[in-house]
Amino acid sequence: MLISEIMTPKPVTVYLDTELRLIKEIFDHVHFHHLLVENEEDQTLAGIISDRDLLQALSPYIDTSSEQQRDAATLKKQAHQT
């Protein structure tokens, strides 16, 4: 099996300082479960963030009637904080 058979040819990447709000938006609109996290300074791979990592980092009350300011604040965390 070749990697080209399972990976997308142009992967979607985010930077270490990308807010979780943007990462959530990406995952809400695509059909994959992992994003590559790049170091913006030298364009090297810094890590991988999964949709499960995101769910674990965000408050479960986001987008509900019970959402409070502290819940919304979890969306301001950055990729390197997960």
N, C-alpha and C positions, 0 to 999 in steps of 0.2 A: 504494500500500500504506500502510495506517495502522499506527502504532506499536502500537495496541491489538490488532492482528492477530498480532503477534509477541512482545509482552511480556506477562508475567503482570500482572494488575490489582493485586495486592498483593505487591510484590517483597519477598523476604527480604533483610534487611540485617544487618550486623554493625558493631561499633564499632572504632575504631582500636586499642583495647587488648584486643580479643577474642583469646583464645589460639587458636593453630592447632588445638589439640585439638577445640574446639567447631566450628571451621570444617570440620575433617575429618568430624566427625559429621554436620554438615548435608549436606555433599556425598555422604556415604555413604547418605543417606536420601531424596535428591531426584533429579529427572531434569533438572536444568539444570546449566550449567557456569560460571556467573558469579554472584558476590555483590556487592552494593553495600556499600561501606564508608563509614559515616557518621562525622562529627565529632560526638561526644556533646554537646559544649557548645552548639553552635548548629544542630544537626540538618542540616548541609549535607553534600553529597556530597564525600567526601575521595578516593575512588578506587573501583576495581573489582578484585576478586581472583578469579582463575579457578582451576578445578581444576588446571590445568597449573602455575600459580604455586605452588599448595599442594604438588604433587608435587615441584617443584624445591626447595622449602624444607625438606621433611621428609627424614629419613634413610630410605634404602631398606630398612633392617633392621627398621623398626617392624612389630610383630606377627609377627615371625619368631622362630625358636629362637636366632638369632644376635643378637637385640636386646640392647644394653647400655644402661647408664644414660645415656650421652651421646646415644644414639639417641632415647631417650624424652624427653630434654631438648629436642629440637627441637619437640616438641608444646607446650612452654611459651612459645615465641616468640609475639609478638603480630602482629596483622594489619599494623600499620605497619612491621614489620621484614621484610616480604617484598617 
